[in-house]
């Protein structure tokens, strides 16, 4: 799958890469942040078109056979780059709050369509974040990679794990089963 979610290279019968396929079959729609569905049968992506206001996105589902997308719902304002939980039930993103000069780590429940704020701080970086394999926790390395913290998705309680004392020491966080 390409970075923009549009192209996928199919494997050929001889074990060699096959031709690229445009999975979304669009050229006038903006798809971002593609995330594979837990079963691998397709992917979710934020998508917009000329009918939506600026910074407004839908959540679209694409199958592997290509064809039209299925618009599932309207995402919260400016939610375009997100992480999908392994169980496929939650999205997490960061958004800037100008009035507070801070970032919010937002959790969006796809079943209830409710948004909650997991954390608000000066230096949140979703690039370093990851869901736990059971989808119950979200880890991240805020403060420019100075600390590692884990947030319980249900309670919102934060558990600091590590403070290196120096920004830039942690560039990514992952989970081991």
N, C-alpha and C positions, 0 to 999 in steps of 0.2 A: 504494500500500500504506500502510495506517495505521501509526502508530508502534508499535502492539502487534502488527502482522503479520496482523491479522484481516481487515481490509477493503481492498478494491481497487476503484477506480472504473473501470469499463469504458467505453471510448470508444464513442460512438454512431455510427451510419452517417452522420450529418450533420456529423460533426466536433465535435459538442458532447459534453460529459461525459455518460456514461450513468449508470445506477443503481449504487449500491454493492453489492458482493458480499462475503459473509462467506466468505473462502477456507478458513478452518479449520473452519467449521461447528461451533464449540464455544462453550459459554458457561460451562462448569465447569472448563475447563483454562486454566492460566496459560501463555501463550506470550510469550517475550521475545526481544529481540535478533534480529529477522528479518534474514536476509542472503540476497540473491538468488543463486541458483545461477549459475555462469559462463555457461551457455547461455540463461538467462532463462526456463527451463521451469517454474520454481517457486522455492521458497525453503526455507531451513533456519531453524529456530528452537529455542531451548531451551524445553522444555515440561515441565510437572509436573501431577500430579493428586493426589487424596487418598490414593492407594496408595503414594506415595513419601514418605520421611522429609523433614523440614524441610531446606532447602538442598541437596536432591538433584534433579537434572534429567536428562531424556532429551534426546537430539538428535532432532528430528522433521523430516521432509521433507513439504512440502505442494506439491501441484500447483496449476496455475492454474484447473482446472475445479472446485475445491472438493472436498468429500468428506472422508473420514477421512484422518488423517495416517498416515505410515509412521514408526514408531519405529525409528530406526537403531541407537542404542546408548545406554548410560548414560554421561553426561558425568562428568568428574572432579568431586570434591566442590566445590560452590558455583560451578561454571562456568555462568553464566547470561547474562552480557553479554559477547559475543565479537565478533571480526572474522574473517571467512572470507577465506582467501587467494584471489586471482583464479583459481588453478587448481583450487580447490575441495578441496584436500587437507589443509589445516591450519586450525586455529582458534587465535587468540591472545586471552588475557584477562589481567586482573590480579586478584589475590586478596590479601587482607590476612593476614599471618602474625602473630598476636598475640604469640607467644613472642619474636619478633625485633623487634616494633614496626615492621615494614617491609612493603612490598608486593612480590609476585613477579609477573613477566611470564611467563606460562606459554604454552608451545606444545603443542598437542595434535594429533598426527598421526592423521587419520581412518582411514588404511589400517592402520597398526600398532596404533592405539589406545594409543599411548605418550605420556606427558606428560613434557616436559623444562622446566627453568627457564632462560629466556633471560637474565633479569636480576633481581636483588633489590636494592631500595633504599628509602629513606624516601619519596621523592616521585615515584611513577610515575603517569602519567595516560594511560590508554588512549584518552581522547577525542582526544588529539593524535596518535595512532599511525596508521600506514598501511603496508600491504604494497606492495612494488614491483610493477610490472605483470607481471614474470616470476615472482613469488612467492618469490624467493630471499632477499630482505631485508625487514626490518621496521624502519621509522623511527619515532622518537618524540621528544617534547620534554619530558624529565623535569625535575626540580628546579623545578617550577612555571613551566615555559616558559623557563628560563634557558639551556638547551643543546639542541642537536639531535644525536642520535646514530643510527647505523644498526647493526643487528645482522644478521649473516649467519645465516640460519635453519639451515643445515646444520652449520656449525662452532660457532655460538654466539658467535663473536668479535664484539666491539663496536668500532665505528669512530666516535669523536667527530668531528663535522663543524663545529660552531659553538658558541662560548660567548659569549653576549652580556654576561655579567657582571652581569646584572640579571634577577631573577625577573619573570615576566609579559610578557616581550617577545615570546614565540612562543606563539600560541594553537592553531595547527594545522600539520601537515606533509603535503605531498602529493608525488606523483611526476609527472614529465613523460616521456612516451614518446619 
